[in-house]
Amino acid sequence: MEKITKTSEIVNVKTGELPYNTSVGGYGLTCIGDDFDDVLCAECANQWNAEDIAENVVGGFVHWEGAPLACDSCNCAIESEYGDPDEEGTG
């Protein structure tokens, strides 16, 4: 599993929102719900107000490689940054 960064370390203190991308490299941020079972895209995680984000989102991570993850809220595909190594080179 990827390194999870605590919500308190990545939330914008001025707006109370989670970033959509990392500050270095601009990689997409994927969020983890409070029970560690929920995967959320940043757009869905940011639908809460700042207090609810702190309560319901444990942290975020970059989905570096592997099959796409599905957001548990909107069901959108969260693509990995470097693709799925099991699919590359087939054919």
Beta strands, then each sheet from edge to edge (+ up, - down):
strand 1: 5-6
strand 2: 30-33
strand 3: 39-41
strand 4: 57-61
strand 5: 69-70
strand 6: 77-78
sheet 1: 1+ 4- 2+ 3-
sheet 2: 5+ 6-
end
